[in-house]
Amino acid sequence: MKKFAITAGMALAVAMSGTAMAHSDNHGYATNSNGTIWRISNGTCLKTSVWSDADSAACDGSPAAAEAVATAAAKKFAVFFDFDSAAVGNVSHIADYINGLSETGTVSLVGHADLIGDSAYNMALSQRRANNVRSALTNSGVDGSVITVGAQGESAPVAQCSGRGAELISCLRADRRVDVQISGKSSS
């Protein structure tokens, strides 16, 4: 009788493992002959010895999609100007970047001018340049409340030039700019 019970127990174990393997959709779980996954009293699926994390979707549903993580974003742009001009060219690439952030922190605009001309005039010109970039960005959908505007006139040159006339004007182009510094969060 004892021999019969051992033999019956082994046969049942072999039958269960065969049934579990017979349904490839539920690989890694013990199933009945209909392919239904067996659950224990608390509702947990009964796993077989070949179960892996990749099998979890069969019983537990698909794993939750990873939440988008917002990462800090900081980027700088420069908008350049013609000599003695505050007319803004195309800034759509800057507006697109800002509008694409999941959260915009600040947009800092600092206007600059080259050293040609009176320093008071250059300060006012650099302020007009920054204000015009602000207007162009807000017209492109950027929230004006996140934008700060400043001017430095000719006090922060980046170009080192010599020469006269048109050659000097051309060389000093890098000084005729608005520096744009953006902080915020982007989804990744």
C-alpha positions in Angstrom: 0.0 0.0 0.0 2.8 2.4 0.9 4.5 1.6 -2.5 1.2 2.4 -4.2 0.9 5.9 -2.5 4.5 6.8 -3.5 3.9 5.7 -7.0 0.6 7.6 -7.2 2.3 10.7 -5.8 5.1 10.6 -8.3 2.7 10.1 -11.2 0.6 13.1 -10.0 3.8 15.2 -9.8 4.8 14.1 -13.3 1.3 14.8 -14.6 1.3 18.3 -13.1 4.6 19.3 -14.5 3.6 18.0 -18.0 0.3 20.0 -17.8 2.2 23.1 -16.8 4.5 22.7 -19.8 1.8 21.9 -22.2 0.5 25.5 -22.4 3.2 27.7 -23.8 1.1 30.9 -23.2 1.4 30.2 -19.5 5.0 29.0 -19.4 6.4 29.1 -15.9 3.0 28.5 -14.2 1.2 25.4 -13.1 -2.1 25.0 -15.1 -5.0 22.7 -15.2 -5.9 20.7 -18.4 -7.8 23.8 -19.8 -4.7 26.0 -19.5 -6.1 28.0 -16.5 -3.3 29.0 -14.2 -3.6 27.6 -10.7 -3.7 30.1 -7.9 -3.2 29.6 -4.2 -5.7 30.9 -1.6 -4.4 34.5 -1.6 -4.7 34.7 -5.4 -1.0 34.3 -6.1 -0.2 32.3 -9.2 1.5 29.0 -8.7 4.9 29.1 -10.3 6.9 26.2 -11.6 10.6 25.7 -11.3 11.1 27.1 -14.8 9.4 30.4 -14.0 11.3 33.6 -14.8 10.5 37.3 -14.7 9.7 37.2 -18.4 6.7 34.9 -17.6 5.0 37.4 -15.2 2.7 38.9 -17.9 0.9 35.5 -18.2 -0.5 35.7 -14.7 0.2 39.1 -13.3 -0.6 41.1 -16.4 1.9 43.2 -18.4 4.5 44.9 -16.3 3.6 48.6 -15.7 5.2 50.9 -18.3 8.1 52.8 -16.9 7.1 56.2 -15.9 8.8 59.0 -17.8 11.5 60.5 -15.8 12.0 64.2 -15.8 15.7 65.2 -16.0 17.2 68.5 -15.4 17.8 70.4 -18.7 20.0 73.4 -19.2 20.8 74.7 -22.6 22.4 77.8 -24.1 21.7 79.5 -27.4 23.0 82.8 -29.0 21.0 85.0 -31.3 23.2 87.2 -33.5 22.4 90.6 -35.0 23.6 92.8 -37.9 25.6 95.9 -37.1 23.5 98.6 -35.4 20.4 96.5 -35.6 17.9 95.0 -33.1 16.0 93.0 -35.8 15.6 89.4 -34.7 16.0 86.6 -37.2 14.5 83.1 -36.9 14.3 81.9 -33.3 11.8 79.0 -33.9 14.4 76.4 -32.9 14.8 78.0 -29.5 11.1 78.3 -29.0 10.6 74.7 -30.0 13.2 73.6 -27.5 11.6 75.6 -24.7 8.1 74.5 -25.6 9.2 70.9 -25.7 10.3 70.9 -22.1 8.0 69.1 -19.7 8.7 71.9 -17.2 10.3 75.2 -17.9 12.3 76.8 -15.1 13.7 80.0 -16.4 14.7 81.6 -19.7 17.4 84.2 -19.3 18.1 86.7 -22.1 21.1 89.0 -21.9 21.7 91.4 -24.7 25.2 92.5 -25.9 26.7 95.0 -28.4 30.0 95.5 -30.0 32.5 98.2 -29.0 31.8 100.5 -32.0 29.9 103.6 -30.9 28.9 105.3 -27.6 28.7 103.0 -24.6 25.3 104.4 -23.5 23.9 103.8 -27.0 25.3 100.3 -27.0 23.7 99.6 -23.6 20.3 100.7 -25.0 20.8 98.7 -28.2 21.7 95.6 -26.3 18.5 96.1 -24.2 16.4 96.4 -27.3 17.9 93.2 -28.7 17.0 91.3 -25.6 13.5 92.7 -25.5 13.0 91.8 -29.2 14.1 88.2 -28.6 11.7 88.0 -25.7 8.9 89.3 -28.0 9.8 86.8 -30.7 9.8 83.9 -28.2 6.5 84.9 -26.6 5.0 85.2 -30.1 6.1 81.6 -30.6 4.2 80.4 -27.6 6.8 80.6 -24.9 5.4 81.7 -21.5 6.6 85.2 -20.9 6.4 84.8 -17.1 9.5 82.5 -17.2 11.6 85.0 -19.2 14.1 87.5 -17.6 15.7 90.2 -19.7 19.0 92.0 -19.1 21.6 93.9 -21.0 25.4 94.3 -20.8 26.1 96.7 -23.6 29.7 96.3 -24.8 31.0 95.1 -21.4 31.2 91.4 -22.2 32.9 91.0 -25.6 33.8 87.5 -26.9 35.5 88.6 -30.2 39.1 89.7 -30.3 39.5 91.9 -33.4 41.8 94.3 -35.1 41.3 96.1 -38.3 39.1 99.0 -39.4 35.8 99.6 -41.1 33.9 96.7 -42.7 36.6 94.2 -41.6 36.2 95.3 -37.9 32.4 95.2 -38.2 32.5 91.7 -39.6 34.9 90.5 -37.0 32.8 91.9 -34.1 29.6 90.0 -35.2 29.9 87.6 -32.2 29.6 90.6 -29.8 26.3 91.6 -31.3 24.2 88.9 -29.7 21.6 87.9 -27.1 22.7 85.0 -24.9 19.8 82.7 -24.1 20.1 80.4 -21.1 17.3 77.9 -20.4 16.7 75.7 -17.4 13.9 73.3 -16.9 13.0 69.6 -17.0 12.7 67.4 -20.0 11.0 64.0 -20.2 13.2 61.1 -21.1 
